[in-house]
Amino acid sequence: AHRLLPEVDAELVRAVRLARRSLWFTLNASSSAAIVSTPRLLLDRFYVGDPLGVVGVTLAFSQAFSMAFMSSWLRWFPRLSQAPENERRFSGMILESLAMAALFLLLNATIMPWVVSLMFGLKLPEQGPLTRDVLLASTLFGFSMNMSNLFKVTRVVYLESVTYLVGIAVGLLYVALVPSSAVPGFLVAASVGMLAMVGVGTGLVR
């Protein structure tokens, strides 16, 4: 029994240390889910009838672009996390994400509204502008969330959660002041808030 006590104590210490290290990653995941869900929770506040369906299905479709941004992050994460802290360079991932964002914005401004309309039976051209606005705003939103992932490989992991919460606050404040902007307005304002927080946070890391 006496021999087992040191081993039990060591396991307990390791478990507590692991729980402490995983706390912020758990909170990051929760706050990420919160900001992703917020546009959907706002749907019935701003839309009724056909526009409600148009925005709903367009938001669902736009998840494909968010997944593409996330795949970029998952490709860069091992490389960044394995490098020594003072040798981590984010420029490659940022440039790749910017290139993806430019391509997605071009597609969403031209072709994708027609693709969405064909897939979900939307009416064109009257519902095209709303679909395009949601697609463009969602692309910026996905890019901004992808940039927030950079905090995962820094000393200030908690700033990822702060970034999402700032995004929610800025987005809700904007639609409260400008209700006509509705869901696209929330997405754009939240994106601006997140990118501003990423800029401030990465400046602090340096």
C-alpha positions as CSV (number, residue, x, y, z in Angstrom):
1,A,0.0,0.0,0.0
2,H,2.8,2.4,0.9
3,R,4.4,1.7,-2.5
4,L,1.2,2.6,-4.3
5,L,0.7,5.9,-2.6
6,P,3.5,7.8,-4.5
7,E,2.2,6.3,-7.8
8,V,-1.3,7.4,-7.1
9,D,-0.1,10.9,-6.1
10,A,1.9,11.2,-9.3
11,E,-1.1,10.1,-11.4
12,L,-3.3,12.6,-9.6
13,V,-0.8,15.4,-10.2
14,R,-0.7,14.5,-13.9
15,A,-4.5,14.4,-14.1
16,V,-4.8,17.9,-12.5
17,R,-2.1,19.3,-14.7
18,L,-3.8,17.9,-17.8
19,A,-7.2,19.3,-16.7
20,R,-5.6,22.7,-16.1
21,R,-4.0,22.7,-19.6
22,S,-7.2,21.5,-21.3
23,L,-9.4,24.1,-19.6
24,W,-8.8,26.9,-22.1
25,F,-9.1,24.6,-25.1
26,T,-12.5,23.5,-23.7
27,L,-13.6,27.1,-23.2
28,N,-12.3,27.9,-26.7
29,A,-14.4,25.2,-28.3
30,S,-17.5,26.3,-26.3
31,S,-17.1,30.0,-27.3
32,S,-16.5,28.9,-30.9
33,A,-19.7,27.0,-30.9
34,A,-21.5,30.0,-29.4
35,I,-20.4,32.5,-32.1
36,V,-21.2,30.0,-34.9
37,S,-24.7,29.4,-33.5
38,T,-25.5,33.1,-32.9
39,P,-26.4,33.9,-36.6
40,R,-28.9,31.1,-36.6
41,L,-30.4,32.3,-33.3
42,L,-30.9,35.7,-34.9
43,L,-32.8,34.3,-38.0
44,D,-36.4,34.6,-36.7
45,R,-35.7,38.0,-35.2
46,F,-35.0,39.6,-38.6
47,Y,-36.7,37.4,-41.2
48,V,-40.2,35.9,-41.9
49,G,-41.5,33.9,-44.8
50,D,-39.2,33.2,-47.8
51,P,-36.3,35.3,-46.6
52,L,-36.1,33.2,-43.5
53,G,-35.6,30.1,-45.6
54,V,-33.2,31.8,-48.0
55,V,-30.9,32.9,-45.2
56,G,-31.1,29.6,-43.4
57,V,-30.1,27.4,-46.3
58,T,-27.4,29.9,-47.4
59,L,-25.9,29.8,-43.9
60,A,-25.9,26.0,-44.0
61,F,-24.3,26.0,-47.5
62,S,-21.6,28.5,-46.4
63,Q,-20.3,26.0,-43.8
64,A,-18.4,24.4,-46.7
65,F,-16.2,27.5,-46.9
66,S,-15.6,27.5,-43.1
67,M,-14.6,23.8,-43.4
68,A,-12.1,24.7,-46.1
69,F,-10.5,27.4,-43.9
70,M,-10.4,24.8,-41.0
71,S,-8.6,22.3,-43.2
72,S,-5.9,24.9,-43.9
73,W,-5.5,25.4,-40.1
74,L,-5.4,21.6,-39.5
75,R,-2.6,21.4,-42.1
76,W,-0.6,24.1,-40.5
77,F,-1.2,23.2,-36.8
78,P,1.4,20.3,-36.6
79,R,4.1,22.4,-38.2
80,L,3.4,25.4,-35.9
81,S,3.0,23.5,-32.7
82,Q,6.2,21.5,-33.2
83,A,8.4,24.5,-33.9
84,P,10.1,26.2,-31.0
85,E,8.0,29.2,-29.8
86,N,10.5,31.8,-31.0
87,E,10.7,30.2,-34.5
88,R,7.0,30.0,-35.2
89,R,6.0,32.0,-38.3
90,F,2.4,32.6,-39.0
91,S,2.9,34.4,-42.3
92,G,2.5,31.2,-44.5
93,M,-0.8,30.3,-43.0
94,I,-2.1,33.8,-43.1
95,L,-1.1,34.2,-46.8
96,E,-2.7,30.9,-47.7
97,S,-5.9,31.9,-45.9
98,L,-6.0,35.3,-47.6
99,A,-5.7,33.6,-51.0
100,M,-8.5,31.2,-50.1
101,A,-10.6,34.1,-48.9
102,A,-10.1,36.1,-52.1
103,L,-11.0,33.0,-54.2
104,F,-14.2,32.3,-52.1
105,L,-15.2,36.0,-52.3
106,L,-14.9,36.0,-56.0
107,L,-16.9,32.7,-56.3
108,N,-19.6,33.9,-53.9
109,A,-20.0,37.2,-55.7
110,T,-20.5,35.5,-59.1
111,I,-21.3,31.8,-59.3
112,M,-22.3,30.5,-55.9
113,P,-25.6,32.4,-55.6
114,W,-26.8,30.5,-58.7
115,V,-25.5,27.3,-57.3
116,V,-27.3,27.8,-54.0
117,S,-30.5,28.7,-55.9
118,L,-30.3,25.5,-58.0
119,M,-29.6,23.3,-55.0
120,F,-32.4,24.7,-52.8
121,G,-34.9,25.9,-55.4
122,L,-34.6,29.6,-54.6
123,K,-36.1,32.3,-56.8
124,L,-33.8,34.3,-59.0
125,P,-33.1,37.1,-59.5
126,E,-35.2,38.5,-56.6
127,Q,-33.6,36.3,-53.9
128,G,-30.1,36.5,-55.4
129,P,-28.8,39.6,-53.7
130,L,-29.8,38.3,-50.2
131,T,-28.1,35.0,-51.0
132,R,-25.0,36.7,-52.2
133,D,-24.8,39.0,-49.2
134,V,-25.0,36.1,-46.8
135,L,-22.3,34.1,-48.7
136,L,-19.9,37.0,-48.8
137,A,-20.4,37.8,-45.1
138,S,-20.0,34.2,-44.2
139,T,-16.7,34.0,-46.1
140,L,-15.3,36.9,-44.1
141,F,-16.7,35.3,-40.9
142,G,-15.0,31.9,-41.7
143,F,-11.7,33.7,-42.4
144,S,-11.8,35.6,-39.1
145,M,-12.5,32.5,-37.1
146,N,-9.6,30.7,-38.8
147,M,-7.3,33.5,-37.8
148,S,-8.4,33.1,-34.2
149,N,-6.9,29.6,-34.2
150,L,-3.5,31.1,-34.2
151,F,-3.8,31.7,-30.5
152,K,-3.8,27.9,-30.0
153,V,0.0,27.8,-30.5
154,T,0.9,30.8,-28.4
155,R,1.3,31.4,-24.7
156,V,-2.0,33.3,-24.6
157,V,-4.3,30.4,-25.6
158,Y,-7.2,32.1,-23.7
159,L,-7.2,34.9,-26.2
160,E,-9.0,32.7,-28.6
161,S,-12.1,32.6,-26.3
162,V,-11.7,36.3,-25.8
163,T,-11.7,36.8,-29.6
164,Y,-14.9,34.9,-30.1
165,L,-16.6,36.8,-27.2
166,V,-15.5,40.1,-28.6
167,G,-16.9,39.0,-32.0
168,I,-20.3,38.2,-30.5
169,A,-20.4,41.4,-28.6
170,V,-19.5,43.6,-31.6
171,G,-21.9,41.7,-33.9
172,L,-24.8,42.0,-31.5
173,L,-24.1,45.7,-30.8
174,Y,-24.0,46.4,-34.6
175,V,-27.3,44.7,-35.4
176,A,-28.9,46.5,-32.4
177,L,-27.8,49.8,-33.8
178,V,-28.5,48.9,-37.4
179,P,-31.3,46.3,-37.4
180,S,-31.6,46.5,-41.2
181,S,-28.2,44.9,-41.6
182,A,-29.7,41.7,-40.1
183,V,-27.6,38.5,-40.3
184,P,-25.0,39.7,-42.9
185,G,-24.4,42.7,-40.7
186,F,-23.8,40.6,-37.7
187,L,-21.4,38.4,-39.6
188,V,-19.4,41.3,-41.0
189,A,-19.3,43.2,-37.6
190,A,-18.3,40.1,-35.7
191,S,-15.6,39.4,-38.3
192,V,-14.2,43.0,-37.8
193,G,-14.2,42.5,-34.1
194,M,-12.4,39.2,-34.2
195,L,-9.8,40.4,-36.7
196,A,-9.1,43.5,-34.5
197,M,-8.7,41.2,-31.5
198,V,-6.4,38.9,-33.4
199,G,-4.3,41.9,-34.4
200,V,-4.1,43.2,-30.8
201,G,-3.4,39.7,-29.4
202,T,-0.6,38.8,-31.8
203,G,1.0,42.1,-31.2
204,L,1.0,41.3,-27.5
205,V,2.6,37.9,-28.2
206,R,5.4,39.5,-30.1
